[in-house]
Amino acid sequence: MGAHRSAWSLAAAFFAAAWMFPAPGHARDITTDGIIADTVSAATSCMHWRPVGTCFWLRCSLFGGCSIRASLKVGHFNPDLVVSAYGDAGNPWAEIRESLSLAADLGMNAVFRAATGSTVDLGSGTASVEGTKGSDHRNLLFKEVDAVGHPWQLFSELSDSFDLLCPSVATPFLPYKQSKLNAVAWRLGATEAGYPATWIPGMREIGSWPVNTWGPVHPRHGFVTQAEDPKAAAVIAQRAGDIVTRAGQPHVYQNLASGGTRNLLGTRVWLPPPLLENNWRTGQWQMHAPASRQSCEVFGSNDLGSAGGWSAGKVSQSGSYAWTLWRPYQCCARAGQVFLGNVDWMNYP
């Protein structure tokens, strides 16, 4: 597996990217180069790169016979998706808002009204409050969501460091989920009725139920009962990640493969598991908007004892939020024609 290649090549790819993509400002909008810059700056915190084992290959040649070759197996988190949760102001990722989101807007109202006969204004939604003063539903918020392949994957394909980096299954800029293209399910939630977690309180809660819950994963639609807007957006992002990392869900989306192994770019890759709430080993989140963060976390932290709470410094006046979803991969470079097996030195992640 190019075992003699220095591990500095891994860092070099990220330092080169940091130089090419300077850090973004603090405006509401984020851009592609800003997302990549954020991602590079968070690499040391979010990647968790480790040598985790050895892979064995059978290599044969016409005149040299066959021999067994070894390659290093590594593990690290990849930035797979940019997930945006937003209301009236639209997706905070400028390039996506001006292209994919605009295209989705064109047909959204017609599809919803044809299916339901409703004349609801689908443009509404930012920090939506249902009911009147004193109603039990004053904290019922609604947000759209876009889950798009992370642009870093396009840049990473230009790197010469594949011996130490695992390729991602995510396709850059591919829309894995746009809630506006599934307006009926995202607004009404009827497709979620078959899941027990939709009806049983405490199942699949983000956080600890009942004392410290941000909201449930199910039903996976655009409404959340939550007093804090950043937490509501986080719940929506978690729901989108939950959908796209699982096959066969009753939604309109593109599946981001999870589990099993694949051969990608000359590398044998062990894919991440489906995203699971409260479990950093299945995925971590890095915020881009409205605040840029150079570290990763899982949603649902207990902030009851902190002065400002988790939402402090994260409230978006426009109601627009964006995160990168980092997911754990393992891989080893191809060293022969036939993969014989592997020995792991440690569990990862």
Disulfide bonds with the S-S distance in Angstrom:
Cys46-Cys296 2.03
Cys55-Cys332 2.17
Cys60-Cys66 1.92
Cys166-Cys331 2.17
